[in-house]
Amino acid sequence: MKQLKLFLKDKRTWYDTAVLEFLTEEKDALTAKPGMFFMLEAGTLLKKPISVLDVDSRSGMLKFLIRRIGKGTSFLYDLKPGAELTAVGPSGNSFPNPGARPVLLVGGGSGIPPMFFLSRNSSTKPFHVVYGGRSREDIMPLFGKSVPHRITTDDGSLGLKGTVVKGVRKIMKENPEFKNALLFSCGPEPMVQALTRAFPYLDHFTSLERYMGCGFGVCLGCVVQTVNGMKRVCVDGPVFNTKDLGWNNGHED
């Protein structure tokens, strides 16, 4: 973990979502893996934990996806190219190495960054991305035709009408090799819990979204109950096996 100075090189927006591309001269600090995050200066007393969308240590590039929700994310969304800010990280753990197993990468709304990062750095084949949102406004255009992915929206305004659960089921029906895939996810907790209820037999790892005060385990503002007691999302996570969260005790919908 290190404090970095970031320079905003480029910005791309889609409704209330923006992809910010930063550069830093401290390239040796860009060791982030999918699921890890940085604490970004956000115009508030506390920094904001933001998951890494993409990174390139050779060029010093670091990308984040920002969804404008509150004061901190609005500050980041409104940044213009040339802006400078400080960041601390990378922090947290990452997803396990799937080896040769097929992998389903499921992201909901602003939870898509770790899934995009995994798809960009995956040496595993096959994999398939499911990207869900309430409407097309929630779906930032990220994936090219070369990346196997399926879009779902609750209102049917883009892609398959329905939730990510429906999207995963459709992939399994069309590609039986994914019926026993590893499941990696990130998104709103109700979405992740719906996935665990629908597919309790899959090995499922999720990157939890939590408010964080410090980002390094001192304030205890991001604790989560697990079968092994209370854990701090910022240092023990954010990636957890859903079995450790006790979420795999449901039934298939």
Buried (B, 14 or more C-beta within 10 A) or exposed (E): BEEBBBBBBEBBEBEBBBBBBBBBEBBEBBEBBBBBBBBBBBBEEBBBBBBBBBBEBEEBBBBBBBBBEEEBBBBBBEBEEEBEBEBBBBBBBBBEEBEEBBBBBBBBBBBBBBBBBBBBEBEBEBBBBBBBBBEBBBBBEBBEEEBBBBBBBEEEBBBBEBBBBBBBBBBBEEBEEBEEBBBBBBBBBEBBBBBBBBBBEBBBBBBBBBEBBBBBBEBEBBBBEBEEEEBBBBBBBBBBBBBBBEBBEEEEE
